[in-house]
Amino acid sequence: MFLWFHGNITSDNSFGTNELIKQGAKCITEVEEVLEEIDKQLKFS
């Protein structure tokens, strides 16, 4: 499971995080989304 905060698409500093998102990492913008993903992972374990 990868959870990542997105960065500015034109910034070289954001290349890594934006690349992870392109590879399927979920872009999160709220704490609730983190908790939902953790809950999903616990159910699959």
Buried (B, 14 or more C-beta within 10 A) or exposed (E): EEEBEBBEEEEEEBEEBBEBBEEEBBEBEEEEEEEEBEEEEEEEE
